[in-house]
Amino acid sequence: MKNKADEQELNEDDQQEDGPSAIELLREDHQKVQDLFEEFESADNRSRQRIVDQALMELEIHSKLEEGLIYPAIRDALDEEDMMDEALEEHHVVELLIKELRKMGPKDERYKAKFTVLAEIVKHHIEEEESEVLPQAEETDIDMAELGQEAMALKEKLMSKMHSGSSSKKKPSGSSKSGKSRKRKAA
């Protein structure tokens, strides 16, 4: 029995070294933006701008991971077209609010209100995703470890691009349909 326990521990260690699964990565991202939303509530105007900038960047990267890599894999594995379409529409609304917030500053009349609405929409999206989409996705044959590795590599690339220059923030953040082939399923 001790050998099986040791073997299981080794397998868990291997998974840790490879990084988070796709679902773990999504949940970590969700927690990060929820923390930023909470921090925004008690922040002064100067801090709000930093928090909003960070939250918008996190949301843009997260959306690109989901739309270009993770959602296509889940859509292929589940027969839940309506649920996946709704998630994409929520992304679209978030994208519109992000574009509007990028044109505003903390002193603008509806800045706080607009960011609060964004936070509410994102919290709703997270709740549905974590209670409906992700549990169903976990039951599929999607190789979440491999998908997580691909997502992490893409995330690092996107973060590097966004940090390399502020002009890259103005690029369209729509989903790339060509990214749909970047999914992995267990054989």
Residue pairs with C-beta under 8 A, 6 or more apart in sequence:
15 21
15 145
18 145
18 148
18 149
19 25
19 148
19 149
19 152
20 28
20 148
20 152
21 144
21 145
21 147
21 148
22 70
22 73
22 142
22 144
22 147
22 148
22 151
23 134
23 137
23 138
23 144
23 148
24 148
25 65
25 148
25 151
25 152
25 155
26 62
26 65
26 66
26 70
26 129
26 134
27 130
27 134
29 58
29 61
29 62
29 65
30 126
30 129
30 130
32 58
33 55
33 58
33 59
33 62
33 122
33 126
34 123
34 126
36 51
36 54
36 55
36 58
37 55
37 119
37 122
37 123
39 47
39 51
40 48
40 51
40 52
40 55
40 115
40 119
43 51
45 106
45 107
46 106
48 106
48 111
48 112
48 115
49 105
49 106
52 101
52 106
52 115
55 115
56 98
56 101
56 102
57 159
57 162
57 169
59 94
59 98
59 122
60 98
60 158
60 162
60 173
61 155
61 158
61 159
61 162
63 91
63 94
63 95
63 173
63 175
64 154
64 158
64 173
64 175
64 176
65 151
65 154
65 155
65 158
66 87
66 91
67 88
67 91
67 175
67 176
67 179
68 154
68 175
68 176
68 179
68 180
68 182
69 147
69 150
69 151
69 154
69 179
69 182
69 183
70 147
70 151
70 183
71 84
71 87
71 88
72 179
72 180
72 181
72 182
72 183
73 142
73 147
73 183
73 184
73 185
74 84
74 133
74 136
74 137
74 140
74 142
75 81
75 84
76 183
76 185
77 137
77 140
77 141
77 142
77 185
78 84
78 136
78 137
78 140
80 133
80 136
83 132
83 133
84 133
86 128
87 125
87 128
87 129
87 133
88 175
90 121
90 124
90 125
91 125
91 175
93 121
94 118
94 121
94 122
94 125
95 173
95 174
97 114
97 117
97 118
97 121
98 118
98 173
100 114
101 111
101 114
101 115
101 118
102 169
102 170
104 110
104 111
104 114
105 111
106 112
137 144
138 144
140 185
141 185
141 186
142 183
142 184
142 185
142 186
143 184
143 185
143 186
146 184
147 183
147 184
150 182
150 184
154 182
161 168
162 168
162 169
